[in-house]
Amino acid sequence: MNTDLILNILQMVLAVVLVAAIMLQARGTGLGAAFGGGGNVYRTKRGAEKKLFQLTIIFSILFFGIALANVLI
C-alpha cells in the first residue's frame, strides 16, 4: 500500500478516537462548571477517569506525530 494512504487512514482513525475520548471526558462536567459555578474547585482524577485522561494525552501525541509525518512525507 501507499505510505500516504496509510498515514491518511491512520490520521482519520486517530481523529475519531481522540474526539470520542474528549467527548467522554466532557460528559462529566455540568453547565454550572462551564460558567464558573460548581462547588468542586479541585478534584483528583481516579480510576477510569484517570486512564481516559492519560489515553487522551497519548492519542493527541500520536495524532500530532502522524499529522507531522503526513506533511513531511
mmCIF file of the N, C-alpha and C atoms, coordinates in Angstrom:
data_MODEL
# 
_entry.id   MODEL 
# 
loop_
_atom_site.group_PDB 
_atom_site.id 
_atom_site.type_symbol 
_atom_site.label_atom_id 
_atom_site.label_alt_id 
_atom_site.label_comp_id 
_atom_site.label_asym_id 
_atom_site.label_entity_id 
_atom_site.label_seq_id 
_atom_site.pdbx_PDB_ins_code 
_atom_site.Cartn_x 
_atom_site.Cartn_y 
_atom_site.Cartn_z 
_atom_site.occupancy 
_atom_site.B_iso_or_equiv 
_atom_site.pdbx_formal_charge 
_atom_site.auth_seq_id 
_atom_site.auth_comp_id 
_atom_site.auth_asym_id 
_atom_site.auth_atom_id 
_atom_site.pdbx_PDB_model_num 
ATOM 1   N N  . MET A 1 1  ? 0.834   -1.195 0.000  1.00 0.00 ? 1  MET A N  1 
ATOM 2   C CA . MET A 1 1  ? 0.000   0.000  0.000  1.00 0.00 ? 1  MET A CA 1 
ATOM 3   C C  . MET A 1 1  ? 0.871   1.249  0.000  1.00 0.00 ? 1  MET A C  1 
ATOM 4   N N  . ASN A 1 2  ? 0.286   2.301  -0.422 1.00 0.00 ? 2  ASN A N  1 
ATOM 5   C CA . ASN A 1 2  ? 0.971   3.572  -0.476 1.00 0.00 ? 2  ASN A CA 1 
ATOM 6   C C  . ASN A 1 2  ? 1.106   4.162  0.934  1.00 0.00 ? 2  ASN A C  1 
ATOM 7   N N  . THR A 1 3  ? 2.257   4.737  1.232  1.00 0.00 ? 3  THR A N  1 
ATOM 8   C CA . THR A 1 3  ? 2.515   5.301  2.559  1.00 0.00 ? 3  THR A CA 1 
ATOM 9   C C  . THR A 1 3  ? 1.566   6.458  2.871  1.00 0.00 ? 3  THR A C  1 
ATOM 10  N N  . ASP A 1 4  ? 1.278   7.282  1.873  1.00 0.00 ? 4  ASP A N  1 
ATOM 11  C CA . ASP A 1 4  ? 0.365   8.411  2.098  1.00 0.00 ? 4  ASP A CA 1 
ATOM 12  C C  . ASP A 1 4  ? -1.029  7.935  2.476  1.00 0.00 ? 4  ASP A C  1 
ATOM 13  N N  . LEU A 1 5  ? -1.485  6.880  1.819  1.00 0.00 ? 5  LEU A N  1 
ATOM 14  C CA . LEU A 1 5  ? -2.816  6.348  2.110  1.00 0.00 ? 5  LEU A CA 1 
ATOM 15  C C  . LEU A 1 5  ? -2.881  5.786  3.525  1.00 0.00 ? 5  LEU A C  1 
ATOM 16  N N  . ILE A 1 6  ? -1.851  5.073  3.934  1.00 0.00 ? 6  ILE A N  1 
ATOM 17  C CA . ILE A 1 6  ? -1.810  4.503  5.287  1.00 0.00 ? 6  ILE A CA 1 
ATOM 18  C C  . ILE A 1 6  ? -1.812  5.613  6.333  1.00 0.00 ? 6  ILE A C  1 
ATOM 19  N N  . LEU A 1 7  ? -1.006  6.655  6.114  1.00 0.00 ? 7  LEU A N  1 
ATOM 20  C CA . LEU A 1 7  ? -0.951  7.774  7.061  1.00 0.00 ? 7  LEU A CA 1 
ATOM 21  C C  . LEU A 1 7  ? -2.283  8.508  7.128  1.00 0.00 ? 7  LEU A C  1 
ATOM 22  N N  . ASN A 1 8  ? -2.944  8.691  5.972  1.00 0.00 ? 8  ASN A N  1 
ATOM 23  C CA . ASN A 1 8  ? -4.244  9.370  5.965  1.00 0.00 ? 8  ASN A CA 1 
ATOM 24  C C  . ASN A 1 8  ? -5.293  8.568  6.714  1.00 0.00 ? 8  ASN A C  1 
ATOM 25  N N  . ILE A 1 9  ? -5.337  7.264  6.483  1.00 0.00 ? 9  ILE A N  1 
ATOM 26  C CA . ILE A 1 9  ? -6.305  6.419  7.177  1.00 0.00 ? 9  ILE A CA 1 
ATOM 27  C C  . ILE A 1 9  ? -6.030  6.407  8.673  1.00 0.00 ? 9  ILE A C  1 
ATOM 28  N N  . LEU A 1 10 ? -4.763  6.282  9.051  1.00 0.00 ? 10 LEU A N  1 
ATOM 29  C CA . LEU A 1 10 ? -4.387  6.280  10.467 1.00 0.00 ? 10 LEU A CA 1 
ATOM 30  C C  . LEU A 1 10 ? -4.735  7.608  11.139 1.00 0.00 ? 10 LEU A C  1 
ATOM 31  N N  . GLN A 1 11 ? -4.550  8.703  10.429 1.00 0.00 ? 11 GLN A N  1 
ATOM 32  C CA . GLN A 1 11 ? -4.870  10.014 10.982 1.00 0.00 ? 11 GLN A CA 1 
ATOM 33  C C  . GLN A 1 11 ? -6.380  10.171 11.171 1.00 0.00 ? 11 GLN A C  1 
ATOM 34  N N  . MET A 1 12 ? -7.168  9.675  10.236 1.00 0.00 ? 12 MET A N  1 
ATOM 35  C CA . MET A 1 12 ? -8.622  9.754  10.383 1.00 0.00 ? 12 MET A CA 1 
ATOM 36  C C  . MET A 1 12 ? -9.116  8.902  11.548 1.00 0.00 ? 12 MET A C  1 
ATOM 37  N N  . VAL A 1 13 ? -8.558  7.713  11.698 1.00 0.00 ? 13 VAL A N  1 
ATOM 38  C CA . VAL A 1 13 ? -8.956  6.841  12.808 1.00 0.00 ? 13 VAL A CA 1 
ATOM 39  C C  . VAL A 1 13 ? -8.580  7.485  14.133 1.00 0.00 ? 13 VAL A C  1 
ATOM 40  N N  . LEU A 1 14 ? -7.377  8.038  14.225 1.00 0.00 ? 14 LEU A N  1 
ATOM 41  C CA . LEU A 1 14 ? -6.952  8.702  15.462 1.00 0.00 ? 14 LEU A CA 1 
ATOM 42  C C  . LEU A 1 14 ? -7.809  9.926  15.762 1.00 0.00 ? 14 LEU A C  1 
ATOM 43  N N  . ALA A 1 15 ? -8.237  10.641 14.722 1.00 0.00 ? 15 ALA A N  1 
ATOM 44  C CA . ALA A 1 15 ? -9.093  11.806 14.937 1.00 0.00 ? 15 ALA A CA 1 
ATOM 45  C C  . ALA A 1 15 ? -10.424 11.400 15.544 1.00 0.00 ? 15 ALA A C  1 
ATOM 46  N N  . VAL A 1 16 ? -11.017 10.328 15.039 1.00 0.00 ? 16 VAL A N  1 
ATOM 47  C CA . VAL A 1 16 ? -12.300 9.862  15.571 1.00 0.00 ? 16 VAL A CA 1 
ATOM 48  C C  . VAL A 1 16 ? -12.135 9.382  17.014 1.00 0.00 ? 16 VAL A C  1 
ATOM 49  N N  . VAL A 1 17 ? -11.063 8.633  17.281 1.00 0.00 ? 17 VAL A N  1 
ATOM 50  C CA . VAL A 1 17 ? -10.822 8.126  18.639 1.00 0.00 ? 17 VAL A CA 1 
ATOM 51  C C  . VAL A 1 17 ? -10.552 9.284  19.602 1.00 0.00 ? 17 VAL A C  1 
ATOM 52  N N  . LEU A 1 18 ? -9.807  10.273 19.158 1.00 0.00 ? 18 LEU A N  1 
ATOM 53  C CA . LEU A 1 18 ? -9.499  11.426 20.004 1.00 0.00 ? 18 LEU A CA 1 
ATOM 54  C C  . LEU A 1 18 ? -10.749 12.230 20.323 1.00 0.00 ? 18 LEU A C  1 
ATOM 55  N N  . VAL A 1 19 ? -11.608 12.447 19.339 1.00 0.00 ? 19 VAL A N  1 
ATOM 56  C CA . VAL A 1 19 ? -12.865 13.167 19.575 1.00 0.00 ? 19 VAL A CA 1 
ATOM 57  C C  . VAL A 1 19 ? -13.739 12.391 20.557 1.00 0.00 ? 19 VAL A C  1 
ATOM 58  N N  . ALA A 1 20 ? -13.807 11.086 20.397 1.00 0.00 ? 20 ALA A N  1 
ATOM 59  C CA . ALA A 1 20 ? -14.611 10.268 21.307 1.00 0.00 ? 20 ALA A CA 1 
ATOM 60  C C  . ALA A 1 20 ? -14.067 10.334 22.732 1.00 0.00 ? 20 ALA A C  1 
ATOM 61  N N  . ALA A 1 21 ? -12.748 10.288 22.881 1.00 0.00 ? 21 ALA A N  1 
ATOM 62  C CA . ALA A 1 21 ? -12.147 10.353 24.219 1.00 0.00 ? 21 ALA A CA 1 
ATOM 63  C C  . ALA A 1 21 ? -12.407 11.709 24.874 1.00 0.00 ? 21 ALA A C  1 
ATOM 64  N N  . ILE A 1 22 ? -12.344 12.767 24.096 1.00 0.00 ? 22 ILE A N  1 
ATOM 65  C CA . ILE A 1 22 ? -12.601 14.105 24.640 1.00 0.00 ? 22 ILE A CA 1 
ATOM 66  C C  . ILE A 1 22 ? -14.074 14.251 25.017 1.00 0.00 ? 22 ILE A C  1 
ATOM 67  N N  . MET A 1 23 ? -14.960 13.724 24.181 1.00 0.00 ? 23 MET A N  1 
ATOM 68  C CA . MET A 1 23 ? -16.387 13.823 24.487 1.00 0.00 ? 23 MET A CA 1 
ATOM 69  C C  . MET A 1 23 ? -16.753 13.015 25.738 1.00 0.00 ? 23 MET A C  1 
ATOM 70  N N  . LEU A 1 24 ? -16.105 11.884 25.942 1.00 0.00 ? 24 LEU A N  1 
ATOM 71  C CA . LEU A 1 24 ? -16.365 11.099 27.148 1.00 0.00 ? 24 LEU A CA 1 
ATOM 72  C C  . LEU A 1 24 ? -15.895 11.837 28.392 1.00 0.00 ? 24 LEU A C  1 
ATOM 73  N N  . GLN A 1 25 ? -14.839 12.607 28.292 1.00 0.00 ? 25 GLN A N  1 
ATOM 74  C CA . GLN A 1 25 ? -14.376 13.397 29.432 1.00 0.00 ? 25 GLN A CA 1 
ATOM 75  C C  . GLN A 1 25 ? -15.307 14.556 29.705 1.00 0.00 ? 25 GLN A C  1 
ATOM 76  N N  . ALA A 1 26 ? -15.818 15.194 28.661 1.00 0.00 ? 26 ALA A N  1 
ATOM 77  C CA . ALA A 1 26 ? -16.672 16.363 28.834 1.00 0.00 ? 26 ALA A CA 1 
ATOM 78  C C  . ALA A 1 26 ? -18.028 15.993 29.407 1.00 0.00 ? 26 ALA A C  1 
ATOM 79  N N  . ARG A 1 27 ? -18.414 14.725 29.327 1.00 0.00 ? 27 ARG A N  1 
ATOM 80  C CA . ARG A 1 27 ? -19.710 14.294 29.835 1.00 0.00 ? 27 ARG A CA 1 
ATOM 81  C C  . ARG A 1 27 ? -19.811 14.470 31.346 1.00 0.00 ? 27 ARG A C  1 
ATOM 82  N N  . GLY A 1 28 ? -18.706 14.412 32.050 1.00 0.00 ? 28 GLY A N  1 
ATOM 83  C CA . GLY A 1 28 ? -18.727 14.518 33.499 1.00 0.00 ? 28 GLY A CA 1 
ATOM 84  C C  . GLY A 1 28 ? -18.907 15.931 34.022 1.00 0.00 ? 28 GLY A C  1 
ATOM 85  N N  . THR A 1 29 ? -18.718 16.930 33.205 1.00 0.00 ? 29 THR A N  1 
ATOM 86  C CA . THR A 1 29 ? -18.853 18.307 33.664 1.00 0.00 ? 29 THR A CA 1 
ATOM 87  C C  . THR A 1 29 ? -20.254 18.811 33.384 1.00 0.00 ? 29 THR A C  1 
ATOM 88  N N  . GLY A 1 30 ? -20.743 19.634 34.266 1.00 0.00 ? 30 GLY A N  1 
ATOM 89  C CA . GLY A 1 30 ? -22.074 20.193 34.092 1.00 0.00 ? 30 GLY A CA 1 
ATOM 90  C C  . GLY A 1 30 ? -22.011 21.596 33.524 1.00 0.00 ? 30 GLY A C  1 
ATOM 91  N N  . LEU A 1 31 ? -23.165 22.173 33.246 1.00 0.00 ? 31 LEU A N  1 
ATOM 92  C CA . LEU A 1 31 ? -23.206 23.531 32.716 1.00 0.00 ? 31 LEU A CA 1 
ATOM 93  C C  . LEU A 1 31 ? -22.755 24.545 33.756 1.00 0.00 ? 31 LEU A C  1 
ATOM 94  N N  . GLY A 1 32 ? -22.963 24.233 35.016 1.00 0.00 ? 32 GLY A N  1 
ATOM 95  C CA . GLY A 1 32 ? -22.529 25.150 36.070 1.00 0.00 ? 32 GLY A CA 1 
ATOM 96  C C  . GLY A 1 32 ? -21.026 25.343 36.076 1.00 0.00 ? 32 GLY A C  1 
ATOM 97  N N  . ALA A 1 33 ? -20.290 24.269 35.825 1.00 0.00 ? 33 ALA A N  1 
ATOM 98  C CA . ALA A 1 33 ? -18.834 24.368 35.790 1.00 0.00 ? 33 ALA A CA 1 
ATOM 99  C C  . ALA A 1 33 ? -18.368 25.153 34.569 1.00 0.00 ? 33 ALA A C  1 
ATOM 100 N N  . ALA A 1 34 ? -19.127 25.098 33.491 1.00 0.00 ? 34 ALA A N  1 
ATOM 101 C CA . ALA A 1 34 ? -18.736 25.822 32.279 1.00 0.00 ? 34 ALA A CA 1 
ATOM 102 C C  . ALA A 1 34 ? -18.833 27.333 32.463 1.00 0.00 ? 34 ALA A C  1 
ATOM 103 N N  . PHE A 1 35 ? -19.738 27.780 33.333 1.00 0.00 ? 35 PHE A N  1 
ATOM 104 C CA . PHE A 1 35 ? -19.930 29.215 33.534 1.00 0.00 ? 35 PHE A CA 1 
ATOM 105 C C  . PHE A 1 35 ? -19.338 29.706 34.845 1.00 0.00 ? 35 PHE A C  1 
ATOM 106 N N  . GLY A 1 36 ? -18.425 28.945 35.404 1.00 0.00 ? 36 GLY A N  1 
ATOM 107 C CA . GLY A 1 36 ? -17.731 29.397 36.602 1.00 0.00 ? 36 GLY A CA 1 
ATOM 108 C C  . GLY A 1 36 ? -18.362 28.940 37.895 1.00 0.00 ? 36 GLY A C  1 
ATOM 109 N N  . GLY A 1 37 ? -19.486 28.267 37.842 1.00 0.00 ? 37 GLY A N  1 
ATOM 110 C CA . GLY A 1 37 ? -20.132 27.788 39.060 1.00 0.00 ? 37 GLY A CA 1 
ATOM 111 C C  . GLY A 1 37 ? -19.600 26.420 39.449 1.00 0.00 ? 37 GLY A C  1 
ATOM 112 N N  . GLY A 1 38 ? -20.281 25.776 40.297 1.00 0.00 ? 38 GLY A N  1 
ATOM 113 C CA . GLY A 1 38 ? -19.869 24.425 40.713 1.00 0.00 ? 38 GLY A CA 1 
ATOM 114 C C  . GLY A 1 38 ? -19.064 24.485 41.984 1.00 0.00 ? 38 GLY A C  1 
ATOM 115 N N  . GLY A 1 39 ? -19.276 23.522 42.870 1.00 0.00 ? 39 GLY A N  1 
ATOM 116 C CA . GLY A 1 39 ? -18.608 23.533 44.150 1.00 0.00 ? 39 GLY A CA 1 
ATOM 117 C C  . GLY A 1 39 ? -17.223 22.917 44.132 1.00 0.00 ? 39 GLY A C  1 
ATOM 118 N N  . ASN A 1 40 ? -16.907 22.112 43.130 1.00 0.00 ? 40 ASN A N  1 
ATOM 119 C CA . ASN A 1 40 ? -15.607 21.436 43.099 1.00 0.00 ? 40 ASN A CA 1 
ATOM 120 C C  . ASN A 1 40 ? -14.559 22.338 42.454 1.00 0.00 ? 40 ASN A C  1 
ATOM 121 N N  . VAL A 1 41 ? -13.721 22.923 43.286 1.00 0.00 ? 41 VAL A N  1 
ATOM 122 C CA . VAL A 1 41 ? -12.660 23.760 42.764 1.00 0.00 ? 41 VAL A CA 1 
ATOM 123 C C  . VAL A 1 41 ? -11.508 22.884 42.280 1.00 0.00 ? 41 VAL A C  1 
ATOM 124 N N  . TYR A 1 42 ? -11.141 21.889 43.067 1.00 0.00 ? 42 TYR A N  1 
ATOM 125 C CA . TYR A 1 42 ? -10.061 20.984 42.686 1.00 0.00 ? 42 TYR A CA 1 
ATOM 126 C C  . TYR A 1 42 ? -10.485 19.565 43.019 1.00 0.00 ? 42 TYR A C  1 
ATOM 127 N N  . ARG A 1 43 ? -10.353 18.694 42.036 1.00 0.00 ? 43 ARG A N  1 
ATOM 128 C CA . ARG A 1 43 ? -10.742 17.308 42.249 1.00 0.00 ? 43 ARG A CA 1 
ATOM 129 C C  . ARG A 1 43 ? -9.735  16.428 41.519 1.00 0.00 ? 43 ARG A C  1 
ATOM 130 N N  . THR A 1 44 ? -9.254  15.397 42.181 1.00 0.00 ? 44 THR A N  1 
ATOM 131 C CA . THR A 1 44 ? -8.292  14.500 41.546 1.00 0.00 ? 44 THR A CA 1 
ATOM 132 C C  . THR A 1 44 ? -9.021  13.462 40.716 1.00 0.00 ? 44 THR A C  1 
ATOM 133 N N  . LYS A 1 45 ? -8.382  13.050 39.639 1.00 0.00 ? 45 LYS A N  1 
ATOM 134 C CA . LYS A 1 45 ? -8.939  12.019 38.786 1.00 0.00 ? 45 LYS A CA 1 
ATOM 135 C C  . LYS A 1 45 ? -8.565  10.652 39.354 1.00 0.00 ? 45 LYS A C  1 
ATOM 136 N N  . ARG A 1 46 ? -9.509  9.732  39.331 1.00 0.00 ? 46 ARG A N  1 
ATOM 137 C CA . ARG A 1 46 ? -9.260  8.396  39.861 1.00 0.00 ? 46 ARG A CA 1 
ATOM 138 C C  . ARG A 1 46 ? -9.860  7.356  38.942 1.00 0.00 ? 46 ARG A C  1 
ATOM 139 N N  . GLY A 1 47 ? -9.251  6.194  38.929 1.00 0.00 ? 47 GLY A N  1 
ATOM 140 C CA . GLY A 1 47 ? -9.802  5.047  38.231 1.00 0.00 ? 47 GLY A CA 1 
ATOM 141 C C  . GLY A 1 47 ? -9.880  5.224  36.726 1.00 0.00 ? 47 GLY A C  1 
ATOM 142 N N  . ALA A 1 48 ? -11.074 4.962  36.194 1.00 0.00 ? 48 ALA A N  1 
ATOM 143 C CA . ALA A 1 48 ? -11.287 5.003  34.748 1.00 0.00 ? 48 ALA A CA 1 
ATOM 144 C C  . ALA A 1 48 ? -11.124 6.415  34.198 1.00 0.00 ? 48 ALA A C  1 
ATOM 145 N N  . GLU A 1 49 ? -11.499 7.414  34.990 1.00 0.00 ? 49 GLU A N  1 
ATOM 146 C CA . GLU A 1 49 ? -11.367 8.795  34.545 1.00 0.00 ? 49 GLU A CA 1 
ATOM 147 C C  . GLU A 1 49 ? -9.898  9.158  34.336 1.00 0.00 ? 49 GLU A C  1 
ATOM 148 N N  . LYS A 1 50 ? -9.026  8.686  35.210 1.00 0.00 ? 50 LYS A N  1 
ATOM 149 C CA . LYS A 1 50 ? -7.602  8.955  35.076 1.00 0.00 ? 50 LYS A CA 1 
ATOM 150 C C  . LYS A 1 50 ? -7.027  8.238  33.854 1.00 0.00 ? 50 LYS A C  1 
ATOM 151 N N  . LYS A 1 51 ? -7.425  6.973  33.631 1.00 0.00 ? 51 LYS A N  1 
ATOM 152 C CA . LYS A 1 51 ? -6.951  6.227  32.461 1.00 0.00 ? 51 LYS A CA 1 
ATOM 153 C C  . LYS A 1 51 ? -7.413  6.885  31.168 1.00 0.00 ? 51 LYS A C  1 
ATOM 154 N N  . LEU A 1 52 ? -8.669  7.360  31.142 1.00 0.00 ? 52 LEU A N  1 
ATOM 155 C CA . LEU A 1 52 ? -9.180  8.036  29.951 1.00 0.00 ? 52 LEU A CA 1 
ATOM 156 C C  . LEU A 1 52 ? -8.413  9.326  29.691 1.00 0.00 ? 52 LEU A C  1 
ATOM 157 N N  . PHE A 1 53 ? -8.079  10.044 30.734 1.00 0.00 ? 53 PHE A N  1 
ATOM 158 C CA . PHE A 1 53 ? -7.289  11.271 30.604 1.00 0.00 ? 53 PHE A CA 1 
ATOM 159 C C  . PHE A 1 53 ? -5.901  10.967 30.043 1.00 0.00 ? 53 PHE A C  1 
ATOM 160 N N  . GLN A 1 54 ? -5.267  9.920  30.554 1.00 0.00 ? 54 GLN A N  1 
ATOM 161 C CA . GLN A 1 54 ? -3.944  9.540  30.058 1.00 0.00 ? 54 GLN A CA 1 
ATOM 162 C C  . GLN A 1 54 ? -4.003  9.052  28.617 1.00 0.00 ? 54 GLN A C  1 
ATOM 163 N N  . LEU A 1 55 ? -5.041  8.280  28.273 1.00 0.00 ? 55 LEU A N  1 
ATOM 164 C CA . LEU A 1 55 ? -5.196  7.826  26.888 1.00 0.00 ? 55 LEU A CA 1 
ATOM 165 C C  . LEU A 1 55 ? -5.438  8.996  25.938 1.00 0.00 ? 55 LEU A C  1 
ATOM 166 N N  . THR A 1 56 ? -6.157  10.012 26.402 1.00 0.00 ? 56 THR A N  1 
ATOM 167 C CA . THR A 1 56 ? -6.390  11.192 25.576 1.00 0.00 ? 56 THR A CA 1 
ATOM 168 C C  . THR A 1 56 ? -5.074  11.898 25.265 1.00 0.00 ? 56 THR A C  1 
ATOM 169 N N  . ILE A 1 57 ? -4.200  11.988 26.240 1.00 0.00 ? 57 ILE A N  1 
ATOM 170 C CA . ILE A 1 57 ? -2.885  12.598 26.019 1.00 0.00 ? 57 ILE A CA 1 
ATOM 171 C C  . ILE A 1 57 ? -2.082  11.772 25.021 1.00 0.00 ? 57 ILE A C  1 
ATOM 172 N N  . ILE A 1 58 ? -2.103  10.456 25.160 1.00 0.00 ? 58 ILE A N  1 
ATOM 173 C CA . ILE A 1 58 ? -1.363  9.581  24.247 1.00 0.00 ? 58 ILE A CA 1 
ATOM 174 C C  . ILE A 1 58 ? -1.922  9.693  22.835 1.00 0.00 ? 58 ILE A C  1 
ATOM 175 N N  . PHE A 1 59 ? -3.263  9.680  22.712 1.00 0.00 ? 59 PHE A N  1 
ATOM 176 C CA . PHE A 1 59 ? -3.878  9.798  21.386 1.00 0.00 ? 59 PHE A CA 1 
ATOM 177 C C  . PHE A 1 59 ? -3.560  11.136 20.733 1.00 0.00 ? 59 PHE A C  1 
ATOM 178 N N  . SER A 1 60 ? -3.513  12.205 21.525 1.00 0.00 ? 60 SER A N  1 
ATOM 179 C CA . SER A 1 60 ? -3.211  13.518 20.948 1.00 0.00 ? 60 SER A CA 1 
ATOM 180 C C  . SER A 1 60 ? -1.757  13.598 20.488 1.00 0.00 ? 60 SER A C  1 
ATOM 181 N N  . ILE A 1 61 ? -0.847  12.994 21.225 1.00 0.00 ? 61 ILE A N  1 
ATOM 182 C CA . ILE A 1 61 ? 0.559   12.967 20.808 1.00 0.00 ? 61 ILE A CA 1 
ATOM 183 C C  . ILE A 1 61 ? 0.716   12.144 19.536 1.00 0.00 ? 61 ILE A C  1 
ATOM 184 N N  . LEU A 1 62 ? 0.046   10.989 19.481 1.00 0.00 ? 62 LEU A N  1 
ATOM 185 C CA . LEU A 1 62 ? 0.086   10.165 18.272 1.00 0.00 ? 62 LEU A CA 1 
ATOM 186 C C  . LEU A 1 62 ? -0.516  10.899 17.076 1.00 0.00 ? 62 LEU A C  1 
ATOM 187 N N  . PHE A 1 63 ? -1.635  11.591 17.291 1.00 0.00 ? 63 PHE A N  1 
ATOM 188 C CA . PHE A 1 63 ? -2.270  12.341 16.210 1.00 0.00 ? 63 PHE A CA 1 
ATOM 189 C C  . PHE A 1 63 ? -1.344  13.426 15.678 1.00 0.00 ? 63 PHE A C  1 
ATOM 190 N N  . PHE A 1 64 ? -0.697  14.143 16.578 1.00 0.00 ? 64 PHE A N  1 
ATOM 191 C CA . PHE A 1 64 ? 0.233   15.194 16.164 1.00 0.00 ? 64 PHE A CA 1 
ATOM 192 C C  . PHE A 1 64 ? 1.411   14.604 15.399 1.00 0.00 ? 64 PHE A C  1 
ATOM 193 N N  . GLY A 1 65 ? 1.934   13.482 15.872 1.00 0.00 ? 65 GLY A N  1 
ATOM 194 C CA . GLY A 1 65 ? 3.057   12.834 15.193 1.00 0.00 ? 65 GLY A CA 1 
ATOM 195 C C  . GLY A 1 65 ? 2.678   12.348 13.809 1.00 0.00 ? 65 GLY A C  1 
ATOM 196 N N  . ILE A 1 66 ? 1.499   11.741 13.683 1.00 0.00 ? 66 ILE A N  1 
ATOM 197 C CA . ILE A 1 66 ? 1.042   11.258 12.374 1.00 0.00 ? 66 ILE A CA 1 
ATOM 198 C C  . ILE A 1 66 ? 0.793   12.429 11.432 1.00 0.00 ? 66 ILE A C  1 
ATOM 199 N N  . ALA A 1 67 ? 0.211   13.508 11.943 1.00 0.00 ? 67 ALA A N  1 
ATOM 200 C CA . ALA A 1 67 ? -0.030  14.682 11.117 1.00 0.00 ? 67 ALA A CA 1 
ATOM 201 C C  . ALA A 1 67 ? 1.277   15.291 10.635 1.00 0.00 ? 67 ALA A C  1 
ATOM 202 N N  . LEU A 1 68 ? 2.261   15.336 11.508 1.00 0.00 ? 68 LEU A N  1 
ATOM 203 C CA . LEU A 1 68 ? 3.570   15.861 11.130 1.00 0.00 ? 68 LEU A CA 1 
ATOM 204 C C  . LEU A 1 68 ? 4.235   14.968 10.098 1.00 0.00 ? 68 LEU A C  1 
ATOM 205 N N  . ALA A 1 69 ? 4.158   13.668 10.294 1.00 0.00 ? 69 ALA A N  1 
ATOM 206 C CA . ALA A 1 69 ? 4.730   12.724 9.337  1.00 0.00 ? 69 ALA A CA 1 
ATOM 207 C C  . ALA A 1 69 ? 4.007   12.801 8.002  1.00 0.00 ? 69 ALA A C  1 
ATOM 208 N N  . ASN A 1 70 ? 2.712   13.032 8.035  1.00 0.00 ? 70 ASN A N  1 
ATOM 209 C CA . ASN A 1 70 ? 1.926   13.140 6.808  1.00 0.00 ? 70 ASN A CA 1 
ATOM 210 C C  . ASN A 1 70 ? 2.332   14.369 5.992  1.00 0.00 ? 70 ASN A C  1 
ATOM 211 N N  . VAL A 1 71 ? 2.700   15.429 6.676  1.00 0.00 ? 71 VAL A N  1 
ATOM 212 C CA . VAL A 1 71 ? 3.122   16.647 5.983  1.00 0.00 ? 71 VAL A CA 1 
ATOM 213 C C  . VAL A 1 71 ? 4.539   16.481 5.420  1.00 0.00 ? 71 VAL A C  1 
ATOM 214 N N  . LEU A 1 72 ? 5.413   15.860 6.187  1.00 0.00 ? 72 LEU A N  1 
ATOM 215 C CA . LEU A 1 72 ? 6.817   15.759 5.794  1.00 0.00 ? 72 LEU A CA 1 
ATOM 216 C C  . LEU A 1 72 ? 7.080   14.692 4.738  1.00 0.00 ? 72 LEU A C  1 
ATOM 217 N N  . ILE A 1 73 ? 6.219   13.686 4.673  1.00 0.00 ? 73 ILE A N  1 
ATOM 218 C CA . ILE A 1 73 ? 6.445   12.610 3.700  1.00 0.00 ? 73 ILE A CA 1 
ATOM 219 C C  . ILE A 1 73 ? 5.651   12.843 2.442  1.00 0.00 ? 73 ILE A C  1 
# 
